[in-house]
Amino acid sequence: MVYLGKILTHQHTTSTKALMDFVLNYLNSTTIGLLSLILFCLFLYNPFKFFQGKEAPTVAGAWPLLGHLPLLSGSKTPHRMLGALAEKYGPIFTIKLGSKNTLVINNWEIAKECFTTNDMVVSSRPKLVAVELMGYNHALFGFAPYGPYWRELRKITTLEILSSRRVEQLQHVRVSEVQNSIKELYNVWCSQKGESGYALVELKQWFSHLAFNMVLRMVVGKRYFGGENLDDEKAQRCVKAVEEFMRLLGVFTVGDAIPWLRWFDFGGHEKAMKETSKDLDIVLGEWLEEHREKKGLGEVQDFMDVMISLFDGRTVDGFDADTMIKSTVLVCICLIYTLQSFQNVKPQQNYAYKYNINIT
């Protein structure tokens, strides 16, 4: 009886295990089949697409590696090509500049939404080769990526350096420079006037020297054009470095769009940027040392004096005081120099800025 009971128990256990194996295999097959069917339906119909955010359309015809760069380098100028794409794809669309996805907006309402509702998403700036090489490794305020450094520099620049009170304190600089430039214009008329009482003056150069003197006096207390006992070599070196900086800042480099081709340095732009960076750093370094030597002499403070008092001994997000001071000075000079450059015209149009001056 005991032996028979063991046999029955063994048979019962075996049948139960077989039944469980059958059920598990059936459930596994059924589950896999149902999941496959669900995934197939999701792939075909995507029932959740109505709950997803809308994406801007992407312009067709992107090339491998190059993206839409060949499209923008065609017979049409880039702004006209982008306008034609806006008519086709709508007020907002994306293109690929090499390996970089770029959002193009052609509507003020969408632009307003980007810089108000979604300002955190678009508050940063791309890391450009020119800013890396000539801007102290992205230390230029206005070109630096969004982060602790940019926030700190924005606060200091807005509240201390370019505040209304600080600009008002240097009003006498602007007034005196305008007066000096008009006196120089009068001296030119006195020395060059003809029998008719007129003198030919190239106002492009006159406006350029006026703006440059005004900027340099406010920022670093220098005056490089006009008057006597001025170092023309330093003036020309400074002007050349700033103009080359502004030119190279707008140059397209292959490394900005296709980083893995950067080491080829097509066009030699990176080499020129490194040379310009060295020239600018020498000029800015000389100004910085001069201001540190005269610190505490009781002279009227310019922008660099203020920055020395604010930044000396500080380090923000890995940038030391000298780097922050020189980069911010460079931004101030280039910003105001850009504003005055709108007064200039192309070389073939210089005749439009040559006037006969008659002062009575």
CORTA-V18747 format. One record per pair of residues at least 12 apart in sequence whose ideal C-beta (glycine too) atoms are under 7 Angstrom apart, sorted by the first residue. I is the first residue (numbers start at 1). J is the second residue. Records with the same first field share a line. If there is no record, write none. Layout:
# CORTA-V18747
I: J + J
This chain:
# CORTA-V18747
56: 92 + 93 + 94 + 103
57: 89 + 90 + 93
58: 93 + 94
59: 85 + 89 + 93 + 95
62: 96
65: 258
66: 98
67: 95 + 96 + 97 + 98
68: 95 + 96 + 97
69: 97 + 98 + 257
82: 104
86: 106
91: 105 + 106 + 107 + 110
92: 105 + 107 + 110
97: 257
98: 257 + 258
99: 257 + 258 + 259
100: 257
123: 146
124: 145 + 146
125: 143 + 145
127: 145
128: 256
129: 253 + 255 + 256 + 262 + 270
130: 248 + 249 + 251 + 253 + 273
131: 143
133: 270 + 273 + 274 + 277
134: 245 + 248 + 273 + 276 + 277 + 280
135: 327
136: 323 + 326 + 327
139: 319 + 323 + 324 + 327
140: 327 + 330 + 331
141: 153 + 154 + 157 + 327 + 328 + 331
142: 331
147: 317
148: 317
149: 316 + 317 + 319
152: 316
153: 328
156: 310
157: 328
160: 306 + 310
161: 303 + 306 + 307
170: 218
173: 214 + 217 + 218
174: 214
177: 210 + 213 + 214 + 217
180: 226
181: 206 + 210 + 226
184: 226
185: 201 + 206
186: 359
188: 201
189: 357 + 359
197: 358
198: 356 + 357 + 358
199: 357
200: 354 + 356
201: 354 + 355 + 357
202: 350 + 353 + 354
203: 353 + 355
204: 344 + 345 + 350 + 353
207: 340 + 343
208: 340 + 344
209: 225 + 226
211: 336 + 337 + 340
212: 224 + 225 + 239 + 337
213: 225 + 226
215: 333 + 336 + 337
218: 302 + 303
219: 302 + 303 + 304 + 329 + 332 + 333
220: 287 + 302 + 304 + 329
221: 302
224: 238
237: 279 + 283
238: 283
241: 276 + 279 + 280 + 283
242: 333 + 334 + 337
244: 276
245: 276 + 280 + 334
246: 334 + 337 + 338
248: 269 + 272 + 273 + 276
251: 269
253: 269 + 270
254: 266
280: 330
281: 326
284: 326 + 329 + 330
287: 304
288: 304 + 322 + 325 + 326
291: 304 + 305 + 308
292: 308
295: 308
303: 329 + 332
304: 325 + 329
307: 325 + 328 + 329
308: 325
311: 324 + 325
